[in-house]
Amino acid sequence: MSINILDVFGGNAFGVDSLTQVVNDFTPVYTYLNALGLFMGEGVTQRTAVVDFDVTTNQLLPSSVWGGPGVANRSGHSRSRSYSIPHFPIVDTVLASDLMGRRRPGSDAMQDAQWVLAKKMLEMRRKLDQTLEWLRLGVLKSGQVKDGYGNLILDIYADFGITQQVTSFALATATSNIMGEIAAVKRNSIIALRGEICTNFVALCSDTFFDAFVGHPNVKVAFTYYQNNTNQNLATDYSSDRNMPDDQGNFNRVAGFVFGNVLWINYTGSVTDSNGAVQPMIDTGSAYLVPFGTSVFRNWFAPADYMETVNTEGLPFYAKQRLMDFDKGIQVECQANPLPICLKPLVIQKLTL
């Protein structure tokens, strides 16, 4: 009995709502910033986002005599920027020839439309995840969010007329007070929070910075006398410790070690951009210290450019399919429309060797 491909893909399981739900439920290979949950996701209904850089100060007030006039409030001038939320669609096809007379790899079962579609959607979702991670890393590393071709989407520091905070750690000097240097950059970050409370600090390190840091004599000495309920010590190779996800595909924690009340993570690896060039996740000789438990790291998601999603609250990912000419297959699209940003970029502390 033959089944028309139109009958197969015309069911509810292949509608935009069902496909979007599936692509958002996929458990991808999580990247660090996603696993850490640094950025707070929020759907917006439009394709633009307006960011205000507020210059409000915490100036103290003088007292006045009872019955006298109040002190005039002097408000600073805030600066606003409007950003177009970038659009990242990716397209693939499921052809009748993909299904005809073919079995699933490693199985005797024949390939069916849903299995092939799920496989392709997972591949597309992983590429969207990696792209989103790269955008978020751009916020931390330079304040410049760029797409795969290197096109500039936003430049936080330039747009708001501020300078990135950079501190050089003297890790090549054996007598350096590393704990004191950590305390200094943490204080800089806390000052930039301007009263907002954070829960802890995390530093994402390149390979060279991480190796120099854990190899510093003062770090080693501190760990000689450091004991806690996890038996944390420098005998463990934290650079290669990679935790596996739980049954739900989530990471309970990310590999790293605590020193100076900062979780130091070796973010190793690289990606290939749209030009074919290899880009390191963290630039050589650098680390980025950021506060957690705040509201300053945001990730806005715009709705997809589909008729059924117009003026709706955006989701992290969307998926939709359409029938090809002469019923020869289905064209499948997945898309993401994210804009990650830090509303108080001076909280990000760049560390160098």
C-alpha positions in Angstrom: 0.0 0.0 0.0 1.5 3.3 -1.0 1.2 6.4 1.2 1.2 9.9 -0.4 3.8 12.1 1.2 1.2 14.8 1.5 -0.8 12.6 3.9 2.3 11.9 5.9 3.2 15.6 6.4 -0.3 17.0 6.5 -1.0 15.7 10.0 -1.0 17.8 13.2 2.4 16.4 14.2 4.0 18.4 11.4 2.3 21.8 12.0 4.3 24.8 13.1 3.1 24.5 16.7 4.1 20.9 17.0 7.5 21.3 15.3 8.3 24.3 17.3 7.5 22.4 20.5 9.7 19.5 19.4 12.7 21.7 18.5 12.5 23.5 21.9 12.3 20.2 23.7 15.4 18.8 22.1 18.2 18.1 24.5 21.4 19.3 22.7 25.0 19.1 23.8 24.9 22.0 26.2 27.5 24.7 26.0 28.9 26.3 29.1 26.9 29.6 29.2 23.7 27.6 28.6 24.6 25.1 31.3 25.5 27.9 33.8 22.3 29.8 33.1 24.0 33.2 33.1 21.7 34.9 30.6 18.1 35.4 31.5 15.9 34.5 28.5 12.9 36.8 27.8 10.5 36.8 24.8 9.6 40.1 23.1 6.9 40.7 20.5 8.9 42.9 18.1 12.1 42.7 16.1 13.8 45.6 17.9 14.9 46.1 21.5 15.6 49.5 23.2 18.4 49.6 25.8 18.7 52.5 28.3 22.1 53.2 29.9 21.0 54.9 33.1 23.4 57.3 34.8 21.5 57.4 38.1 23.9 57.9 41.0 23.7 57.0 44.7 24.4 60.5 45.9 23.7 61.3 49.5 21.2 64.0 50.5 21.7 66.8 52.9 19.2 67.4 55.7 16.8 70.4 55.6 15.0 72.4 58.3 11.5 71.2 59.2 8.9 73.0 57.1 11.6 74.2 54.7 11.9 73.4 50.9 13.2 70.1 49.7 16.4 69.6 47.9 16.0 69.7 44.1 16.5 66.3 42.4 19.0 66.4 39.6 18.5 63.6 37.1 21.3 62.5 34.8 20.6 62.1 31.1 20.2 58.5 30.2 21.4 57.2 26.8 19.2 54.9 24.7 20.1 52.6 21.9 17.7 50.7 19.6 19.0 47.3 18.3 17.5 45.2 15.6 17.3 41.6 16.8 19.2 39.3 14.4 17.6 36.5 12.5 19.1 33.1 12.1 17.2 30.7 9.9 18.5 27.3 8.7 16.8 25.2 6.1 17.0 21.5 5.1 14.9 19.1 3.1 13.3 15.7 3.6 12.9 14.1 0.2 10.9 11.1 -0.8 14.2 9.5 -1.8 15.4 9.9 1.8 12.7 7.5 2.9 12.3 5.1 -0.1 14.0 1.7 0.5 16.3 3.0 3.2 16.8 1.7 6.7 17.9 3.6 9.8 21.6 3.4 10.5 22.4 0.6 12.9 18.9 -0.8 12.6 16.8 -3.1 10.5 13.8 -0.7 10.7 13.0 1.3 7.6 13.4 5.1 7.8 10.2 7.0 8.2 9.4 10.6 7.8 9.2 11.5 11.5 12.6 9.9 12.2 14.4 11.6 9.3 12.7 14.9 10.2 13.8 14.6 13.9 17.4 13.8 12.9 17.6 16.9 10.6 16.0 19.2 13.2 18.4 18.0 15.9 21.3 18.9 13.5 19.9 22.3 12.9 19.1 22.9 16.6 22.8 22.1 17.5 24.0 24.7 15.0 21.6 27.3 16.4 22.7 26.5 19.9 26.4 26.9 19.0 25.6 30.2 17.3 23.7 31.5 20.4 26.7 30.5 22.6 29.0 32.5 20.3 26.8 35.6 20.5 26.7 35.3 24.3 30.5 34.9 24.5 30.8 38.1 22.4 29.0 40.0 25.2 31.6 38.7 27.7 34.7 38.9 25.7 34.6 42.3 24.0 31.0 43.6 24.2 30.9 43.0 20.4 28.2 40.6 19.3 29.0 39.3 15.8 27.4 36.7 13.5 29.2 33.9 11.8 30.6 36.1 9.1 31.9 38.6 11.7 29.2 41.2 10.9 28.8 43.5 14.0 25.3 43.2 15.6 26.0 45.4 18.6 29.0 47.0 20.4 28.1 47.6 24.0 31.1 49.6 25.1 31.3 51.8 22.0 27.5 52.4 22.0 27.5 53.6 25.6 30.9 55.4 25.6 32.5 53.3 28.2 35.7 51.2 28.3 36.1 47.5 29.0 37.6 46.7 32.4 40.9 44.9 31.9 43.2 43.7 34.7 46.6 42.0 34.2 47.3 39.2 36.6 51.0 38.8 37.3 51.0 35.0 37.1 54.5 34.9 35.9 55.7 36.3 39.2 56.0 33.7 41.9 55.4 36.2 44.8 52.2 37.8 43.3 49.3 38.2 45.7 46.8 36.3 43.6 44.1 36.4 46.3 44.5 40.2 46.6 44.2 40.6 42.8 41.0 38.5 42.8 39.5 40.6 45.6 40.2 43.8 43.6 38.5 42.7 40.4 35.5 41.3 42.4 35.2 44.7 44.1 35.2 46.4 40.7 32.4 44.2 39.5 30.4 44.8 42.7 30.8 48.5 42.3 29.5 48.3 38.7 26.4 46.4 39.9 25.5 49.6 41.7 23.7 48.0 44.7 22.4 44.9 43.0 23.2 41.8 44.9 25.1 38.9 43.3 25.3 35.3 44.6 28.7 34.2 43.4 31.4 34.8 40.7 32.5 32.7 37.8 35.6 33.1 35.6 35.8 31.5 32.2 39.4 30.9 31.3 41.4 30.1 28.1 43.8 27.1 28.2 46.9 29.3 28.7 45.4 31.4 31.4 44.0 28.4 33.3 47.3 26.6 33.2 49.2 29.6 34.4 46.7 30.2 37.2 46.6 26.7 38.7 50.4 26.5 38.3 51.0 29.6 40.3 52.9 28.9 43.6 50.4 30.8 45.8 47.5 29.0 44.3 49.1 25.7 45.0 50.0 26.6 48.6 46.5 27.7 49.3 45.1 24.4 48.0 47.6 22.5 50.2 45.6 23.6 53.2 42.2 23.7 51.6 39.7 21.1 52.5 35.9 20.9 52.1 33.2 18.2 51.6 34.2 17.7 48.0 37.9 17.1 48.8 38.8 19.7 46.2 42.5 19.9 45.5 44.9 20.6 42.7 45.7 16.9 42.3 42.6 16.8 40.2 42.9 17.9 36.5 40.0 20.4 36.4 40.8 21.3 32.8 39.7 17.9 31.6 36.9 17.2 34.1 33.7 17.2 32.0 30.4 16.3 33.8 27.9 14.2 32.0 24.2 15.4 31.8 21.6 13.8 34.0 18.6 11.7 32.8 16.9 15.0 31.7 20.0 16.1 29.8 20.8 18.9 32.3 24.1 19.7 34.0 23.9 19.9 37.7 27.2 21.8 37.8 29.9 22.7 35.4 33.5 21.5 35.9 35.8 23.9 37.7 37.4 24.7 41.1 36.8 27.4 43.6 39.6 29.8 44.6 39.0 33.2 46.1 35.3 32.4 46.2 35.4 32.3 42.4 34.5 29.3 40.3 37.4 29.0 37.8 36.4 27.1 34.6 38.7 26.1 31.7 36.6 26.9 28.7 38.6 25.1 26.1 37.7 24.4 22.4 36.9 26.4 19.3 34.3 26.8 16.6 34.5 27.3 12.8 32.9 30.6 11.6 31.0 31.1 8.3 34.3 32.0 6.6 35.9 28.7 7.5 38.2 30.2 10.1 38.8 28.6 13.5 37.8 30.8 16.4 38.7 30.0 20.0 35.9 30.1 22.6 38.1 32.2 24.9 41.0 34.3 23.4 44.4 33.1 24.4 45.9 34.4 27.6 42.5 35.7 28.8 39.8 35.0 31.3 36.4 36.7 32.0 35.1 37.1 35.6 31.3 37.7 35.9 28.8 37.9 38.7 25.9 35.4 38.9 22.5 35.8 40.4 21.8 39.2 38.9 19.4 40.6 36.3 22.1 42.3 34.2 22.6 39.5 31.6 19.6 39.3 29.3 18.8 37.4 26.2 15.8 38.7 24.2 14.0 36.4 21.7 12.0 37.9 18.9 9.1 36.0 17.3 9.6 34.1 14.0 8.7 35.7 10.7 5.6 33.5 10.3 2.0 34.8 10.0 0.9 32.7 13.0 3.6 34.2 15.3 3.1 37.9 14.4 3.1 40.1 17.6 3.4 37.0 19.8 6.0 36.6 22.6 9.2 35.2 21.1 10.5 31.7 21.8 14.1 30.6 21.8 13.6 28.4 18.7 11.0 27.8 15.9 10.5 25.2 13.3 8.2 24.9 10.3 7.8 22.8 7.1 6.3 23.2 3.7 5.5 20.8 0.9 7.8 21.0 -2.1 6.7 21.1 -5.7 5.0 17.9 -7.0 5.0 16.4 -3.5 8.7 15.3 -3.9 9.6 16.2 -0.3 9.3 18.6 2.5 11.4 21.7 3.2 12.1 22.2 6.9 13.2 25.5 8.5 14.4 26.0 12.1 15.2 29.5 13.2 16.3 31.5 16.3 16.1 35.3 16.8 18.2 36.1 19.8 19.8 39.3 21.1 22.1 38.7 24.2 23.3 41.8 26.1 24.7 42.9 29.4 22.8 45.9 30.8 25.7 46.8 33.1 28.8 45.8 31.1 31.3 47.2 33.6 30.5 44.2 35.8 32.4 42.0 33.3 36.1 41.9 34.3 38.6 40.8 31.7 41.7 39.2 33.1 45.0 38.8 31.1 48.4 37.3 31.7 
